[in-house]
Structure formats: structure tokens, C-alpha cells
Amino acid sequence: MTILKKTGSAVFIYIVMIFTIVISVYPILWVIMSAFKTNAQILGNPFTLPTAFHLAPFISVYTQ
């Protein structure tokens, strides 16, 4: 009985940890994906993948 109780609590802890990691990492990935989009793509549908990778924003940041 105690082995099942320990296994159940361990599974619950892992589920909570995975959920926390996903919630924490998703905004970072969203910012990285949005960095390669144009303003029109971001304003049109912000949750899609970029259609083409644009490096112009990075170039303007480093040249200014």
C-alpha cells in the first residue's frame, strides 16, 4: 500500500513539474518566434509560425 502511495505522489509531482515547465518555457519560445516575424504577421495572427525568417529587425538593432 505504501509503495502505491509513494508512486502516486511521485506521478503527481512530476505532472505538476512538467506543467510548470511548459507554462514557463512557452512565453520564451513565443518571443523567439515573434522576433523572426514582420509586424504585419505579428498583428495578423500572433500564434502562427513565421512564414519566412526575417533578419531585418536584428540588423536594425545592431546598426543603430
C-alpha positions as CSV (number, residue, x, y, z in Angstrom):
1,M,0.0,0.0,0.0
2,T,2.8,2.4,0.8
3,I,4.5,1.7,-2.5
4,L,1.4,2.7,-4.4
5,K,1.0,5.8,-2.3
6,K,4.6,6.8,-3.0
7,T,4.2,6.1,-6.7
8,G,1.0,8.1,-6.9
9,S,2.5,11.1,-5.2
10,A,5.6,10.9,-7.4
11,V,3.5,10.9,-10.5
12,F,1.5,13.9,-9.2
13,I,4.8,15.8,-8.5
14,Y,6.1,15.0,-12.0
15,I,2.9,16.2,-13.6
16,V,3.0,19.5,-11.7
17,M,6.7,20.0,-12.6
18,I,6.0,19.3,-16.3
19,F,3.1,21.7,-16.3
20,T,5.2,24.4,-14.6
21,I,8.0,23.9,-17.1
22,V,5.6,24.2,-20.1
23,I,4.0,27.3,-18.6
24,S,7.4,28.9,-18.1
25,V,9.0,28.0,-21.4
26,Y,6.1,28.8,-23.8
27,P,6.4,32.6,-23.5
28,I,10.1,32.5,-24.2
29,L,9.5,30.4,-27.3
30,W,6.7,32.8,-28.4
31,V,9.1,35.8,-28.1
32,I,11.8,34.0,-30.2
33,M,9.3,33.0,-32.9
34,S,7.9,36.6,-33.0
35,A,11.4,38.0,-33.4
36,F,11.6,36.5,-36.8
37,K,8.2,37.8,-38.0
38,T,7.2,41.1,-39.6
39,N,4.9,43.5,-37.8
40,A,2.1,42.5,-40.2
41,Q,2.5,38.8,-39.3
42,I,2.5,39.6,-35.6
43,L,-0.6,41.8,-35.7
44,G,-2.4,39.5,-38.2
45,N,-2.1,36.2,-36.3
46,P,0.5,36.2,-33.5
47,F,0.3,32.5,-32.7
48,T,1.4,31.0,-36.0
49,L,4.9,30.1,-37.1
50,P,6.7,32.6,-39.2
51,T,6.2,32.1,-42.9
52,A,9.7,33.3,-43.6
53,F,12.6,34.2,-41.3
54,H,13.3,37.9,-41.5
55,L,16.6,39.2,-40.1
56,A,15.9,42.9,-40.7
57,P,14.9,43.6,-37.1
58,F,18.1,42.2,-35.9
59,I,20.2,44.2,-38.4
60,S,18.4,47.4,-37.5
61,V,19.1,46.8,-33.8
62,Y,22.8,46.2,-34.3
63,T,23.3,49.1,-36.7
64,Q,21.5,51.8,-34.5
